[in-house]
């Protein structure tokens, strides 16, 4: 709606007033507005319809916070001529920006498209950010593979993709021991999977450099390289990555690791090296863990905290649409699970969390939060002695094991 009403929908007195109960209207609860390329847009993200807006449209929408008739709106908005209000109401209904209480639209459609009908009430606590993202990236139209490949080959020639690995953040290079994994057979693999737990208490010994090296190498390290036409060399890792873009970077906040000074490090996955960003006393590192993981003081005694960031341009180059943000989050999850599984196989106590002080972490890492942003954190420490599992801080109690049978609803 560039001005008042789109010309294609501009009518006079098209709002139906049949019978003793005229239709009522309200602003869609799933409505947001934003500027894009200098144009103010209104969008109903529940049905993914949008239109241009003007000040008079916003005035009408502001008055439609609850259900009311057109005549009631006339009384409220005395500075706007009633015929113009009627035109606006009809146009807003057609564009899906205003809900009408089930009456037929003038163009023959139905307007019963409220947030309740879309099942959004359960998302209320997540609205608008997560709800908007979730709904606006669903059910997209996918391009045929052949067409996508042709476009990507051309893009790779015209504008080569960003590098898969970051340049060293320090001239100091600390070689890590090669990863060493326990002998793996079916039973031991099953044991690792079933014993993976989140720990919130840790032992007092230092994590060894071998343990940290194995954890990083088997989770984030480049295991091999392959050649893919115009894309050139691409790394292979133990976690899947959408389009093999490998957006995830690993930084380590060391508190208590033998042979390493406490502080922040960046992990180089191809060289299998740590590059120091900033060293500090162990007490300061513990304070940073507490600061990075708000209201999770029990993790301050972890030996190391791995901070996973995403370098978004790697994925944006391959997938220039919002749904690809899901692949980035999924990739972080794949890596985090691998951290926990490798730590479990080494007899360590892992944990993971997304409750992060994003800006504080990004400032300390020296990243901008837009092109590269922190998404996830996983930590590890030695297990406390004589404890099978420590899910809660300050107690040795563990949850009681439930009966090995599914609960069934009885109707």
N, C-alpha and C positions, 0 to 999 in steps of 0.2 A: 504494500500500500504506500506508493511513493508520496501521495498527498493525503487525501481523505479516504477515498475508496478506489480500488482498481477500476478502471474504466469498464473492463469486461464484466464486472459484477455490479456496476452502479445502477441501482433501480430506485424508484420511489414507492414507498408504501407497499413493499413486498413482504413485510413481516406478517405472518398469518395471525389473525386474531379471531379465531372461530370459537363460537360457543361462549359460555359464561366464564371459562377459565382460559385467559390468554396465556401464551407461552411465557416462560421465565427463562432468564439467562444468567450466566455467571462466567467470569474469567476462568479459563482452564487452569487447574492447579499445577499442570505440568508445563507451565509457560515460562520462558526466559527471554530476555532481550539483550542484545549486544550489538556493537558496531563492527562492521566488516567492510574494509576498503571504503570507509567514509559513509557507509549506509547503515542506518539503524534497522536491525532485523528483529522480528519476533518469531519465536519458534516454540511449537508444542512438541516437546521431545517424546511424548508418549506415542504420537502417531507420525512423528517426523515430518511435519508440515511447517513451512515458514513463509513469511511475507515481510515486505518492507513496511515500516511504520512511520508515523508522523506525530507531532505533539498532541493533536486532537484525538488520535487513536489511543495514545497512552492515557489521556484524560478519561476516555470512556472505559478503558480497561481498569483503571484505578478505581472507578466507581462500581465495578462489577465483582467485588470481593465475595458477595454472597448472591444467592438466587433472587432475582427480582424481575418484574415485568418491564416492558418498554415504557409504559406510562409512568412507572415509578422512576425510571431513569430520566424521563423528560423533566420530572419535578426536581430532580437533583441537579441536573446539568442545564440550568436555565439559560446559560449563555450560548448554548448550541441549539439551533432550530430542530424541533422534533423530527421533521422529515430527514434531516441529515443524520440524526441519531438512528433512525430506522434503517437508513441505507448502511450505516456503519455496522450495526448489529448483524444485518444479513451478510455483509461481506466478511465480517469476523467469523461468523458461523461457517461460511463456505470455506474459509481458509483454516478452519480447525482451531482457531485461537479463542473462541468463545463456545461454551457448551450450551445447548438448548435442551430443555427437559423432555426429549423424546419425540417432539413434534416433527413432522415431515419438513425437510428443507424445501425452499422454493424451487430448487432445481430437481426435486424428486428424490433426493438422498435422505439419509437419516443422520441425526446429529447427536445421538446418544453415545458420545465418545468420551465420557468423563474419566477422571483418573481411577475412580472406583471400578469402572468397567474394564479398564486396562490392567487391573490388579496391582496398582501402584501403592496402595495403602501400606502394604508390608514393607515398602522401601522408604517410608517416610523419614526414618532416622538417617538415611543415607542421601537424602535429597538436599541440594540438587546435584552435587558433584558426581558421586558414584552412579546415581540413577541416570543422569544425563549421559555419562560415558557408556554405561551398560546398554541403554536403549539405542543410542545413536550409532553404535557400532555393531548392531545385530542385523542379520539378514541382508548383508550387502551383496551387490551383484558382482560376481567374480568374473574376471576376464579369462577367456580361453587360454590354455597353457601356451599354445603356439604363438598367439598374439602377444602374450606377456613376454615370452622368450625373445621375440623379435625386438620388442621395445627395450628390453633390458640389454640386449647385445648392442643396440644403437647407443643407449645411454652409457654403457661401459666404454664405448669408443669416444663419444663426445664429452663425457664427464666421468672419468674413472672413479670408482667407489673409494670411500675413505679407507685408510689402512686398517687392518684387523687389530693391530697392536699399537699401543702408545709408545712414543719415544721414551727412553730412560728419563726418570725424574731426578736422577742423581748420577754423578760420575762414580760414586762408590758402588761396587758390585760385590755381593756376598753370595758365593756359590752355595747351593743347597745339596744335601745328599740326595742321591737318586731315590725315587719312591720304592719302597719295599712293602709288598702286600703279603699277608698270610696266605698259605696255600688255600686255594679256593676249590671246593667241590660242592655238590648239590646241598649237602647237609650244612656245611659251614655258611653257604650263601643264605640259606633259609634262616639259620641262626642269627646272622647279621640283620636280616630284615625284621625278624620278630623281636629282636632285642633293642631295636632303635627306640629310644625314649628321649624326652626332654628332661635335662638335669638342671637343678637350681642350687645345688651344693657341690663343692669341688674339694679335691685333696690339696695338700699343701706343697707337694713337690713341684719342681719346675717341669714344664713340658719340654721334651727333648727336641733338638733341632731335627733329628730324624723323623719324629712324629709330625712336626709342623711341615717339613718338606714333603712327606708322603701325603698329608692331608691336602696341601695346595697342589701338588703335582698330579694327583689322581682325580682331583675335582676340576681345577682350572687350567691345568697344563695342556699344551698342544701335544697330542699323541702322535700325529702324523700330518703330512700335507698332501693335498691332491691338486691336480691341474684341471681347471674347468674353463676351457675356451677363452672367451673374451674377459672372463672374470679373473683369470690368472690363478695364482696359488690361493688355496683356501685351507684353513686349519681344520683338523678333526680333533674333537674333544670327547670326553666321556658323557657329556650332556647334550641333548638335542638343541638345535637353535633354528628358529624360523628363517627359512631361506639361507641357512648357514651363514648368517650375518654375525653371529657371536658378539652380541652387544655387551655382554657382562664383563666387567673388570673387577679385580679383587684387590682390596687394600687390607692390611693387617695392622691392628692396634695391638702391639705386644706389651704384656704386663710382666709375665714370668716364663720366659723361654730360655733354656740354657744356651749360652753362646751368642745371644742377641741382646743388645741394649733395648730397654723399654722404649716405646715410641711408635710412630706411624711409618709404615712401609708400603710400597707398591710392589705387587707381584708381577714379574715378567713371565708370561706363560710359555713363550717359545724358548727362552734361555733358561727357564727354571731358576730364576734368581729373585732375590729381594733387593729393592732399591730404597734406601732410607729417605723419608721425607722430612722427619723431625724426630730426634730422640729426646727423651725426658726421663725423670726419675720414675721408679715403679709406682710410687704413691700418686704421682700426677697422671700416670696411665690409668690407674684404678679410678681416679676421679673422672677421667675422660669417659671411661666405660659407663659410669653412672650418668654423666651428662649426655652421652650419646643415646642411652636407653632410658628415657625418663620413667620414673616410678618403677624401676626394676632393679633396685639396689642389690638384690641377691646375685646379680651377674658380675658385680665388681670384683669378685675373687676369681673370675675366669683367667686362664693363662693367656688367652689370645682371643681377640674379636675380629672376625673377618667381615669387612664392609663391602657389600656387592653394589656396584654402580652400573648404570646402563649408559652407553654411549649412543644416544638416539640417532645421530646422523647415519650410522651404519645401517640401521633398519629403515630409516626414512628414505634413504637412497633406493632401497629395494622395494619398499611398500609405501607409496605416498598417499596413504589413507589411514584414518584414525583407528581402524580395527587392529592394525598391526601393533598398537600399544599392548594388546592382549598377549601377543607373542613374546614381547619383552618381559612382561610380568611372569609368564609361564617359564621362560628361560631362567629367570632368577630362581623360581621355585625348583626347577630341575637341579640347578647347581647346589641349592641349599640342601635338598634331600641327599645329594651325593656327599656333601660335607658331613651330614649326620651319619650316613651309612659307613663312610670310610672311618670316621671317628669311632663308631661302634665296633668296627672290625679290629681297631687298634686297642680296644678296651678303654677308650676315653669317655668323657661325659660331655656330649654336645647339647646345644640348644639353638633355637632360632627365634627371631622376632622381627616384626615389621613396625613395632612401636618405636619410632626413631625421631630424634631431634634433627630433622633433615637439614635445615639451614646451618646449624652449628657444625654438623659433620662435613657438609660440602665446603664450608669456609676453611675448615682445618685441612681438608684434602686438596684444596686449591682448585676446585671445580665450580662451574657456574650455576649448576642446578637446572639448566635448560638443555644445553647440548650434552651434558653428562650430569646425572643425578643419582643420588643414593636411593635404592629400592628396598634392600633387605640386609639383614645382618645375621650371622651365625657365629657362635662362640664355642670354645672348647676348653676343657681343663682335665686334669687327672681325676679319676673317680675317688671319692673319699673311701678310706679303708673300711672293709667289712660291711659295705653297703651295696645291696643289689641294685638299688635305684633310689635316687633322691629327687623326687619331683617337686618338693616344696622346701623352701629355706627354713632353717631353724628347727627342723624335726627329722627324726629318722623314720617316721611312719610312712607307709606307702599305701596306696589305695587297695582295698580288698578286691581280690579277683572275683569277677562275676561268674555266675554259673555259665557253663559252656553250651548255652542254648539261646536261640533268638527269642526275643519277646514278641508275642503275637497279639494282635488286636482281637478281641472277642466281640462279635456282633450279635 
